[in-house]
Amino acid sequence: MTNRNDRIHNLILVSIFTAVAYICGILPSIKVSFLSLDIKDAFIAIGSLYLGPLPGVIISAVVSVLETVSGSITGFYGMIMNFFGSAAFVAVASLIYRNNKSLVNAVFALVCATFSMTLVMLCANLIFTPYYMGVTIDAVKGLIVPLFLPFNIAKGFLNSALVMLLYKPISVALKHARLAKDRTNTAVMNKNTLIVAIVATAVILLCLAFIFFELNGTVATES
């Protein structure tokens, strides 16, 4: 009975995080050239920290498919790239965090997740963007330094900061609703909560400022 209850809890949590991530994915997003900045990876990552890397990858796949069938303009190529980026981010974060659930390791896990996602997306851009945009590989290579690299790093740190900011409130809400057991170590956010919130908020604002003023300005200049 316990195993059955655990499976039901897991299914409910997967459904909740999938729904929230999907809503975040279809909301109006910040555009940088033809790239879209959204925050769905933060919620998928929180779900992955709860449930493990495999459920996080599954949520990433389901959200990518749902976005595509509900009218995404990027179509099949966008679905594949969204899946690769989200899956890399949440799987790496969960794999590193699950063995040492401390604040320092959470930060380390999210930093590794950001650079892993960036590397995966750079490779995906080289493979898929020429077909999606109808341009040469050399043209795509020319966009790596001014656009793809800084955009993905900023997006990764933005979502990482949101994870740090929202992890404890979501954890507390789920436990009060009896939708999650005390299987995660909320001490990662119990100590120095105010400091974590301030730093995370500052990182979010810095990422948004960089994207709005620096990255958008660079793209506009080169256009």
Backbone torsions as a table, in degrees:
resi	resn	phi	psi	omega
1	MET	NA	-38.0	179.9
2	THR	-62.2	-44.5	179.2
3	ASN	-62.5	-38.5	179.0
4	ARG	-65.1	-43.0	178.3
5	ASN	-63.4	-38.6	178.2
6	ASP	-63.5	-41.6	179.1
7	ARG	-64.2	-38.6	178.5
8	ILE	-65.5	-44.2	177.8
9	HIS	-60.4	-42.8	-179.9
10	ASN	-63.6	-42.2	179.7
11	LEU	-64.3	-40.3	178.2
12	ILE	-63.8	-44.2	-179.0
13	LEU	-66.6	-41.2	176.4
14	VAL	-59.5	-42.2	-179.9
15	SER	-64.9	-41.6	-179.4
16	ILE	-64.3	-50.8	-177.5
17	PHE	-67.6	-33.3	175.8
18	THR	-64.2	-44.9	-178.9
19	ALA	-63.8	-45.0	-179.0
20	VAL	-65.3	-44.3	180.0
21	ALA	-63.8	-39.9	179.2
22	TYR	-63.6	-43.9	178.1
23	ILE	-60.2	-43.5	177.9
24	CYS	-63.6	-33.3	-178.3
25	GLY	-72.7	-29.6	-177.2
26	ILE	-96.7	-7.3	175.6
27	LEU	-68.5	156.3	176.5
28	PRO	-54.2	132.3	-175.5
29	SER	-115.4	165.2	176.8
30	ILE	-78.2	129.5	-178.7
31	LYS	-101.3	132.5	171.0
32	VAL	-126.9	104.5	-169.9
33	SER	57.6	-124.1	178.8
34	PHE	-98.6	7.5	179.8
35	LEU	-92.3	149.2	-179.6
36	SER	-117.2	131.4	177.3
37	LEU	-99.9	116.5	176.4
38	ASP	-131.8	173.6	-174.4
39	ILE	-116.0	16.9	-176.5
40	LYS	-65.4	-30.5	-178.0
41	ASP	-63.1	-28.1	178.6
42	ALA	-63.1	-42.8	-177.9
43	PHE	-75.7	-35.1	174.6
44	ILE	-64.7	-39.1	-180.0
45	ALA	-65.5	-41.6	177.8
46	ILE	-61.5	-42.7	176.2
47	GLY	-61.7	-38.2	179.6
48	SER	-69.5	-34.3	176.2
49	LEU	-65.4	-32.9	176.2
50	TYR	-73.7	-48.8	-164.5
51	LEU	-103.1	-18.4	-178.3
52	GLY	113.0	168.1	-175.5
53	PRO	-65.3	-39.5	-177.6
54	LEU	-63.6	-49.2	174.7
55	PRO	-58.7	-34.2	177.2
56	GLY	-63.3	-41.5	177.2
57	VAL	-66.0	-40.1	178.5
58	ILE	-62.6	-44.8	177.6
59	ILE	-60.3	-42.1	178.9
60	SER	-58.8	-43.5	-179.1
61	ALA	-66.2	-45.4	-178.3
62	VAL	-63.9	-43.9	-179.8
63	VAL	-63.6	-42.0	179.4
64	SER	-61.9	-41.4	178.7
65	VAL	-67.2	-44.2	-179.9
66	LEU	-61.0	-41.8	177.4
67	GLU	-60.2	-39.4	-177.5
68	THR	-69.9	-47.4	-176.6
69	VAL	-73.3	-16.3	179.8
70	SER	-95.1	11.2	170.1
71	GLY	112.5	22.6	177.0
72	SER	-62.4	134.5	-177.3
73	ILE	-77.2	-13.3	-178.5
74	THR	-85.4	-12.9	173.6
75	GLY	62.6	-146.5	-174.5
76	PHE	-61.9	-43.5	-178.9
77	TYR	-62.7	-41.1	177.7
78	GLY	-63.6	-40.1	179.5
79	MET	-61.4	-46.3	-179.2
80	ILE	-63.8	-44.7	-178.1
81	MET	-68.7	-39.5	176.4
82	ASN	-61.1	-41.9	179.6
83	PHE	-64.3	-48.3	-178.9
84	PHE	-58.5	-45.5	-178.2
85	GLY	-64.7	-48.4	-179.0
86	SER	-65.1	-45.0	-177.8
87	ALA	-62.5	-42.4	179.0
88	ALA	-63.1	-43.8	-178.2
89	PHE	-62.3	-52.5	-172.3
90	VAL	-76.1	-34.5	-178.9
91	ALA	-67.7	-44.7	179.8
92	VAL	-64.6	-44.3	179.2
93	ALA	-59.7	-45.4	-177.7
94	SER	-69.3	-41.6	-179.1
95	LEU	-61.7	-40.6	-179.3
96	ILE	-75.6	-41.0	-174.0
97	TYR	-72.9	-32.7	-170.3
98	ARG	-63.9	-26.3	-176.9
99	ASN	-89.6	-11.9	-180.0
100	ASN	-155.0	91.7	-172.0
101	LYS	-88.7	69.8	177.4
102	SER	-119.2	165.7	-179.4
103	LEU	-63.1	-45.6	-178.7
104	VAL	-62.0	-43.4	-178.9
105	ASN	-70.3	-31.3	176.1
106	ALA	-63.0	-43.8	178.1
107	VAL	-63.7	-45.2	178.8
108	PHE	-60.5	-42.4	-179.7
109	ALA	-62.4	-41.2	-178.4
110	LEU	-72.6	-34.1	175.4
111	VAL	-65.8	-45.0	176.8
112	CYS	-61.9	-39.1	179.2
113	ALA	-63.3	-39.6	179.7
114	THR	-62.5	-46.8	-178.4
115	PHE	-73.8	-31.0	175.1
116	SER	-65.6	-45.5	177.8
117	MET	-61.7	-41.2	179.0
118	THR	-61.3	-45.7	179.4
119	LEU	-62.2	-45.4	179.9
120	VAL	-61.8	-42.4	-177.9
121	MET	-69.7	-33.8	175.9
122	LEU	-63.9	-42.7	177.4
123	CYS	-65.6	-41.6	179.8
124	ALA	-64.5	-38.4	177.8
125	ASN	-63.1	-40.5	179.2
126	LEU	-65.5	-31.5	-178.0
127	ILE	-84.1	-46.5	-169.1
128	PHE	-99.7	-32.3	-175.0
129	THR	-60.8	-37.6	176.8
130	PRO	-57.0	-37.2	179.4
131	TYR	-75.6	-41.4	-177.5
132	TYR	-67.5	-43.0	-176.3
133	MET	-93.2	-12.1	-177.4
134	GLY	68.6	39.8	-179.2
135	VAL	-125.3	172.9	179.7
136	THR	-82.1	161.9	176.5
137	ILE	-62.9	-36.5	178.4
138	ASP	-61.5	-37.6	177.6
139	ALA	-64.5	-39.4	178.1
140	VAL	-66.6	-42.7	178.2
141	LYS	-58.3	-35.5	179.3
142	GLY	-67.9	-15.5	179.8
143	LEU	-96.6	-5.6	-174.8
144	ILE	-62.0	-54.1	-176.0
145	VAL	-71.8	-46.9	-177.3
146	PRO	-76.5	-21.3	-172.6
147	LEU	-128.3	-65.3	-170.5
148	PHE	-61.9	-47.1	-177.1
149	LEU	-63.3	-56.2	-179.1
150	PRO	-65.6	-35.1	180.0
151	PHE	-62.3	-48.0	-177.0
152	ASN	-69.0	-36.2	176.3
153	ILE	-65.0	-45.2	179.1
154	ALA	-63.2	-42.0	178.6
155	LYS	-63.2	-41.5	179.2
156	GLY	-63.9	-44.6	179.4
157	PHE	-69.1	-34.6	176.5
158	LEU	-61.6	-49.0	179.6
159	ASN	-67.1	-35.2	176.8
160	SER	-62.9	-44.1	179.0
161	ALA	-64.1	-37.1	176.7
162	LEU	-64.9	-37.6	176.1
163	VAL	-59.5	-48.5	-179.6
164	MET	-63.3	-35.1	-178.4
165	LEU	-75.3	-35.4	-170.9
166	LEU	-103.2	-12.6	-173.9
167	TYR	-57.2	-50.7	-177.5
168	LYS	-67.6	-48.0	178.3
169	PRO	-57.1	-40.7	178.4
170	ILE	-67.8	-40.6	178.3
171	SER	-60.0	-46.6	180.0
172	VAL	-64.3	-42.8	-179.6
173	ALA	-62.2	-43.0	-179.6
174	LEU	-66.2	-37.6	-179.4
175	LYS	-72.5	-36.6	175.3
176	HIS	-65.3	-34.0	178.4
177	ALA	-82.5	-0.3	-179.5
178	ARG	59.9	34.4	177.6
179	LEU	-100.4	-6.6	178.7
180	ALA	-146.1	144.7	177.4
181	LYS	-87.2	173.8	178.9
182	ASP	-82.2	46.2	-177.3
183	ARG	-87.6	-15.2	177.8
184	THR	-101.1	151.7	-178.2
185	ASN	-91.5	97.2	-178.1
186	THR	-75.7	2.3	176.0
187	ALA	-62.0	-21.2	177.8
188	VAL	-56.7	-27.2	180.0
189	MET	-120.0	-1.5	-178.8
190	ASN	-75.7	-34.3	179.5
191	LYS	-91.5	138.1	177.4
192	ASN	54.8	39.3	-176.4
193	THR	-58.8	-43.5	-178.4
194	LEU	-64.3	-42.7	179.6
195	ILE	-62.9	-44.1	178.5
196	VAL	-59.5	-44.8	-178.8
197	ALA	-63.6	-41.5	-179.5
198	ILE	-66.3	-46.5	-179.4
199	VAL	-64.0	-43.6	-179.8
200	ALA	-62.4	-42.5	178.4
201	THR	-63.2	-41.1	178.8
202	ALA	-63.2	-40.7	178.8
203	VAL	-64.3	-41.6	178.0
204	ILE	-59.6	-47.3	-179.0
205	LEU	-65.3	-39.1	178.9
206	LEU	-65.2	-41.8	178.8
207	CYS	-63.5	-43.9	179.4
208	LEU	-65.2	-41.0	178.5
209	ALA	-63.5	-42.1	178.6
210	PHE	-61.7	-44.3	-178.2
211	ILE	-67.6	-45.2	-176.3
212	PHE	-68.5	-46.8	-169.5
213	PHE	-97.7	-43.5	-175.8
214	GLU	-85.9	-55.1	-174.3
215	LEU	-69.4	-45.3	177.5
216	ASN	-62.7	-36.8	178.5
217	GLY	-67.2	-39.4	177.9
218	THR	-64.1	-44.3	179.2
219	VAL	-63.4	-41.7	180.0
220	ALA	-64.5	-39.0	-179.7
221	THR	-65.2	-42.6	-177.2
222	GLU	-74.4	-21.5	177.6
223	SER	-73.1	NA	NA
